[in-house]
């Protein structure tokens, strides 16, 4: 936070100078009271009284002007902090590596923006003014020492008690604030999940199940908040009691001093007024310490985020669009330092162009591998090359421009269709937007909408079907004509006709782009040129699809038949597959496929491999490396 506060030093210096005048002017009223009681009342000096009143009136007007100027300065501080810190925090969060973002809950990242509000309110509000006024308590104490020495011991004792209370409240309130914030994050995260899953909750009637969870989280937050409030009230009330004790003690001691002719009546009244200026900031400090504690914690959290490593965002040198050759060299990845490897020693090579598929069981590392190819995850060891260059040297804007990515979970944003397509490339022209939509096969659907590309799709695209959102997401990835296109389960929400259209679209795109997709769809696998099979983070098989699919199919069929107690007898052949690939039923992405789908099409493969499928052992044994996949 120092880079943000350092430029504000001049502003804070101006505020401190104004606070000096304001606190010096605050001495006028007690001095005025002292003079009235000691000189005007007993001597009936009305002319002196009018002179004092006029002088004090002028000073009060001046005090008002200074206070207004100080308020404007504090507003300027608030505005500057809002703009600079808020904008920098947004830029920092968006530049953090994906793995770092996923290591925290969404509630944590949302709370950081509330921390910005807390920092702004602390540095530009009453807490900042209180800290500016605290040093001037020494001036008030010195004046009391000059006019009422008998009362000084009483003030010293009260002052020490206030300091002890303030010090104790700092430790107690810091812990209470931290616990309350954690419980608030947990509650807010739960609320966010329930709102995002409101359709599922309503459809499955999960209200009765989610309600106890919500009640427990909400009750815990209320308990933490009540505990924090109780502790705050305890210290505040104790401070209020000390204020009354101060008045009683000073009046009693002052009365004895007046009787002994050691103090005048005016001095006692003026000292009571000055004691308010002396002990008032300390009393406020006890009640405001919660704010300072929260401010300190917010500064630490923001500082931790700002000091975190970011993705490379600046482009060192402009490089021309790559051809699309992708090489993965012995990459290893795990989500935690001591966790199991999700991707373990994968080595593949894909030449430019062609349609390539990554298949395997759920959790075998397919999506993780795709994210490493796109540069979203950094491998623990090994590297990913794009046209022979390590992608670690490229900036995120470059990789986003060259490697299009359609994630498994399609996310759209509130706005129009066009706005969602151009989010990754705001400078895209209308021609580029239409070309991307046509390439994704969604242009006809868009122009059929009432407002075409200007149609509002609602929050998270809720006015569109899952398949429509998926196609628009594909168009978004194609804006800018990336050399490599990564698609994670692109047909998961499509019907058969749309899936066939998508397959044709990808085959056409593969003529000029390197297209890599993760899929379990037999229909999509029929159009692939090459196939990479993963098993437990390692490569089991890799090569031309026409060679790999029968081997995977044979191993899966044998396993299913053995489990069902049936002979290894082919099922009814399916329809012929395009480009001589196995039929739809013959290309499962999973290791275990239904027995009725255990035969390739008659035209797709010779009879011998069907009668004698490849043994399961070679398919099950992971290979350390994969041969180079050629398109």
N, C-alpha and C positions, 0 to 999 in steps of 0.2 A: 504493500500500500504506500510505501514511501514515495515512489514516482508520482503518485497522485497528490499527496499531501505537500510535497516539496514546493510545487509552483504556487501553493496557497499561503506560503509563509508571509508574503507581503500583506495579503488580505488579513491574516490573523494578527499581524503587527498593527495594522490600522485599527482592528477591533480592540486590541489591548490598549492602545493609546486612548481610544474613546472610553474604555472601561475605567482608565485612570481618572479622567475628568468626571465621569458619572459617580465614582466612589468618593472623590473629593467633594463633589457637590452634595453628596449624602451627608456630609458632616455639617452642612449649613443648618439643617433643622434642629439637631441637638444643641448646637451653639446658639441658635436663635432662642430656643427655650431657656437655656442657661442665662442669657442676657436679660430676658424678660423677667424671670423670677428674681434675679439678683439685683438688677438695676432699675427696671421700670416699675415693678409693683411696689417695692418698698420706698421708692423715691418719687412715685407718681410722675415719671418722666414720659409724658405723652408724645412730645416731639421726638424723643429717642425711639419710642415705639413705632411711630410712622416712618421714621428713617429705616428702621430694621425691616418693616413690612415691605417697603418699596424695594429695598435691596434684595430681599429674599425672593420677591416676585419676579424680578428680572432674572435671577439665577435659575428659578424654576422653569421659566420659558427656555432658557439656554439648555437646561437639562433635557427638556422635551425634544429639542432639535437634535441633540447628540444621540439620544436613545433611538430616534427615528432613523438617523444615519447608520447607527449600529445595526438596526434591524434590516436595513437594505443591504448592508454588507453580508450579513448572515444569509439572506435570501440568495445573493449572488454565489456564495459558497455552496449552498444547497443545489442550485442549478448546475454549477460546474461539476460537482461531484456526481450528480445524476447523469449528466451527459457522458463524462469521461469514464467513470468507473463502470456504469451500466453498459456502455458500448464496448469497452475493453473486455468486460466479463463475457459478453455474448461472443465476441470474436475468439476469446480464449477457449470457451467451451466448445465452439464449433471446430476449433483446430486441434482439440485433444484427440489422441488415438482412440479408435473405437473400443479397443479392449479396456482402456481406462474408463471410458464412459459407461461401459457395461459392468464395471466393478462396483458401481454405486447405484442406489435406487433412484428412480425418477424424482422421488420426494426430496432427496438430497440436493439435486441440481436445481430444483425449483426453490428450495430454501435459500440458495445462494443469492438469488435476486432479492429476497426479503432481507438478507444481510446487507445488501447495498442500501436499501431503504433505512436500515438501522444505522449504518455508518453516516448516511446523509443527515438523519435527524439528530444524531449525537453531535456531529461537528458543526451543525448549523442551527441548533436549537438551544433550549434552556440548559442542557448539560454543559455545552461549551461555554456559555455565559457564566455558569456557576464556577467552572474551573478558572475563568478569568477573574472572578470576584474573590476567590479564596485568598490569593496573596495579600489582598488589601485588608484582611482581618488584622494584620500586624499593625497597620496604621490606626485602626480603631482601638486596638489594645493600647497602643502608645498614648493616644489621646486620653483614654480612661486613666492611665497611669499618671498623667499630668494633672487631671482635675479631681480624681477620686482615688487616691492611693489606698485608703482603707478597704476598698471593694476589690482590689486586685487579687488577693488570695482566693476569694470566692470564685472569680472568673477563671483563675488558673485551674482550680479543682474541676469546675464544670467543663472547661475546655479539654482537659485530659480524659474525662469520661466520654465526651463526644468522640474523641480520636479513637478510643478503645472500641466503642460501639461500631464506628465506621470500619475499623480494621477487621473486626469480627464478622460484620455483615458481608464484607467482600468475599471471604472464604465460603461462608454458608450459601450466599446467593449465587456464587459461581457454579457450585454443584447443583443447586436446585434449578437454575436456568438451563443447564446442560441436559438434565433429565427431562425437563418439560419440552425442550426442543426435540429431543430424540422421540418422545412419545407423539409429538405433533407430526413429525416426519412419517412415523409408522401409520398414523391415522390417515394422513393425506395420501400416502401411497396406496393404502387400501381403498380409499374413496376413488382414486384415479383408476384403479383396476376395476372396480365395480361399475364406474361410468363407461369405461371402454368395453366392458363385457355386458352392458345392459341388455343387449339382444339375447344373449345366452341366458342371462338371469331370468328374463321374462319368459322365454320360450320353454325353459326347463323347470320353471317354478322354483328357482333357487332362493327366493326371498327368505324362506324360513331357515335356510342353511347359512346364508350370508349375514342375517340379522344378528345372531349371537356373536359372530366374529366382529362385526361392527360395534356392537354394544361393549364387547370386551376392550377393543382398542379405544373407543370413545371414553369409556369409564377410566381406563388407565390414564388417558390424557387429562381428564377432569381431576383425577386424584393428584397427578403431578402438578397441575396448575394450582389446585387448592393448597397443596403443600408449599409451593413457592409463594403464593399469596399470603399464607399464614405466616411464613417466616418474614416476608416483607412487612406485614402489618406489625409483627412483634417488634422489629427494630424501629419502625416509624413511630409506634406508640411510645416506646421507651424514649425516643428523642423528644416527643411532645411532653412527656413527663419531666424530662430534664429541663425543658424550657420553662415550665411552671416552677420547678424547684429553683431555677436561677432567679426568677422574679422574686420569689419569697425570700430566698437567702440574701439577695442584694438589698431588698427593702429593709429586712430585719437588721442586717449589719450596718446599712446606711443610717437607719434610725438611731442606733446606738452611737454611731460616729457623730451625728448631728447633735445629740444630747451632750456628747463630750466636746462639742464645738470643734470637731476635726473635719467636718464636712458641711457644706451649705445645702439648703433645700434644692436650689437650682442644679447643683452638681449631681445630686442624687437622681433627679428627674432626667437630666441629660445622660447620665451614665446608664440608666435603664433603657433609654432610647438607643444609645450606642451599643449596648449589649445585644440588642436585636440584630444590629448590623454585624456584630462580631460572631455571635453564635448562630445566627440565621443560616449562613452558608453551610456550617457544620451540620445543622439539623437537616437541611436539604440534601447534604451529601449522604446521610444515612438512608434517606428515602430514595435517593436517585442512584444508589450504588448498583442496584439491579441493572440499570441502563449501562453503566460503565462496564459491569461484568459481561453483559451480553455484547457490548461493543468490542471488548477485548477478544472474546471468542469468535465474533464475526471477522475481525481483522485476521486472526490466525487461520480461519478456514479460507478466506479469500486469498491470503498470502500463500497457503498451501496449493491452491488451484493455480494461481499465477506463476508459481515456481515450478509447476509440473512441465515435463517435456511435451512439446507439441509436434504434430506432423510438420513436415517441411512444406511451408506455404509459399515461400518466395522462389521464383524460377531463376536459377543461376544463368541458364543459357537457353535460348529458343532452339528447339530441335524439330525437325520436320516430322510429319505424321509417320509413325512406324508402319511396317508392312503387316505385322500381326503374328510374328513368330514368338511363341511362348515356350520357355524352357524352365522347368522346375528342377533344381539341383539339390537333392538330398535334404529337403526341408523337414524340420522337426518343430512341432508346436504343441504347447500345453497351456491351459488357461491359468494355471498356477505354477509356481516354481517347483513345488514338490508333488504336483499332480501327475497323473498318467498322461502319456503323449497321445493327443487326439490324432495328430498326423505324425507318422513315424518313418522318416527316411524315404519320402516319396521322391522319385526321380522320373520325370517324363519330358518329352519333347514334342511340340506340335508345330508343324510348319504352317506358313500363312495360308489362309483359306480353309474351307471344309467345315463340315458339321460334325462335332465331336461330343460324345456323351460320357458322363461320369455316373456310374451306377454303384449300388451297394446297399447293404442293410441300413436301416435307420441308425444313426449315431456312429457311422463308420468314418466320418470325417469329410464328407463330400462338401457340405456348405462351408466348413472351415477352410478347406483347400481353395474353394472359389474366392473366399474373402482374402486369402493370402495372394492369390493371383492379381486381385484388384488393388492390393496394397493396404487393405483395411486392417489386417493383422500382420505383425512382424514375426517371422519365424525365430525360434530360439537358436537354430543353426540352419545352415544352408541358405539358398537365395533363390529369387525368382527373376528371370531375365526376360526382357521384352526386346526383340530384335538384337539379342546379344548384349544388352546393357542391363545392369542391375537396376531394378525399379526403385531401390532405396535412394538413388541419387535424384529421382524426379520428384517434383512437387505434387501436392494433391491436386491442384488445378490441372496439371498436365495429365496425370493418371486418369482423372475423371473425363478428360477430353478424349483420351485414346482408348480407354477401356470402359465400355458401357456395362452397367450392371442392373439386372432386374432381380431384386431379392425375393426370397420365398414368401415373405409377408409383405403384401403390397400396401404401401402407405401413400395416400394422396392427401392433399391439404385443401382447406376451404378456399374456394375461389372458382374461377372458370376453368374449362377444359384446356384452353390455350395456356393459361398461367401455370397449370400443373405440368404441361409438356415442356415449357421453356424454363422451369425452375433451375435446372442445371446449366442452362445457357441463356441468360436473360437477353443477350444481344442477338439471338437467333431471329432471322427474318421469317416472314410469313411463308415464303417458299420452302424454307428449311423445315418449318413446323409441319406443313402439309406433306412434304416428302417423308418425314419421319412417321407421320400418321399412316401414310399409304404403305410404307415399308412394314409397319406393325400390323397392317390389315384392319385399322380402326377408323380410317377416314370416312368410309361409307356410313358407319354408325354415327359418327360425329355430325356429319352434314344432315343427317336425318333428324337430329334434335331440333327443338323449336328455335333455339338461339345459336345453333351450330357450335363453333368453337368458343363462343361467348356464354355458353350455358353454365350456370352455377351448379356445382356438383354437391354442395353441402359439406358439412363437417366430415373430414376424413373420407370424402367421396361417397357418403352414405346413400345418395340418390342414385347411385349406379350399382349394377350387379357386380359380383365378384369377378366374373370374366371380363366385364367391361373395364373395371379398374385395372385388371392385369394387363389388358391390351394397351391402355393409356400409359401404364408404367413402362411397357416395352417401347412405346413411342418416345417417352421421355429419355430412355437410355440411348435411343438412336439419333437424337438431335445432336448435330455436330459431326455425324458420320464417323463413329469410333472405329478403329482398326480391329478391335477385339470386342466381342459381345458375349457377356456372361449371363446366363439365365438359370435361375434356381427354381425348379418345378414350375415352368411357365404355363403348363397346361392343367394345373391343379384345379382351377375353377372353370374350365371350359367344357362345353358339351362336345360330342363327337365331331359335329360339323365344324365347329370353331377350332377344334384340335387339328383336324385335317387341313384347314386353312392355315393355321399356324405352322404346321409342318411344311407346307408348300412355301410359306413365306420364309422360313428359316433356310430351306434348301436354296432358295433364290438369293438370300442374303449371304449364304456361305460361299457364293461365287466370288465375292469381293471382300468378304470379312472372315475373320476367324471366329467361329461361333462355337462356344462351349456351353453345354447345358447339363444340368442335373435333372434326371427324370426317372420315374418308375413306369412311365407309360409305354406299353408295347408299340402303340401306334407311332409315337415320336421316335422310338428306337429304330423303326423300319427305315427312316430317312437318314440315319446317321452314317457317316463314312467310317468313323473309328470309335472305339469304345475303350474306356478305362474302368476296370472294376476294382473297387477298394474293399478291403476287409480289415477291420480293426486298425484303421489308420495306415495300412500298408497296401501296396499294389498287389492284387492277386493275379490279374490278367490285364493285358493291354495289347491293342493291335486293331486290324481292320474288323469292322463289326461283323462282316460275313463269316469271319473265322472265330471270333470270340463268342458270339451269341449261341451257336450250337454247343460250345463247350460248357458255358454256363447253364444252358438249357438241359444238357444231358445230366450234369451233376444234380441240378434241382429235381429233375424228373425221377432220377434213381432214388434220391432221398425221400421224395413223396411216396413213391411206390412201395418202398421198404416200410415206411411208417404205416401205410394203409394195408399192408399184407397182400399186395397184388403183384402179379408178374410184370416184368418189364415189357408191357405191351403198348404200342403207340395208340394214342387216341385218334379220334376222327380228324383228318387233316383240315387245317383252316384255309382261308382264302390265300391266293398267291400274294406275296409281298412285293412291293415296288423295289426295283433295282436288285432283284435276286436276293433280298433279305428274308429272313424267316417270317412266317405269318405272325399276325398280332398275338396269337396265343403262345407263340413259340419264343417270345423275347421278354421274359420277366426280368424286372430290375432286381427283384429280391432273390435270395438264394433258394427259397422254397416256393414253388409255384404249384397251382392245383394240377392234379393228375390229368384231368380232362384236357388241359392245355399243353400236354407234354409231347406234341408232335409238330414238327415244322410242316410247312406247306409242301405238297408234292413237287411243285416246280422250284422250290427255293433251295433244296439241298438234296444230294444224292441219297439213295436208300440206305447205303451202308452205314453212314453215321447215325441214321435213325435206329436201325436194328441193333447197332452196338454203340451206345452213347459213350462219350469220353468218361473215363473213370473219375470219381469225385476227388481223389487225392490231389491231382495236379491243380484242380480248380480251388481246392480249399487251402492249399499251401501258399502263403503269401510270398510274392517275389520281392526281392530287395530293390530291383530296378525294373523299369519298363522299357521296352524297345521304343525307339523314336517313332512317333505316330505320324504317318505321312498322309496328306490329303489326296 
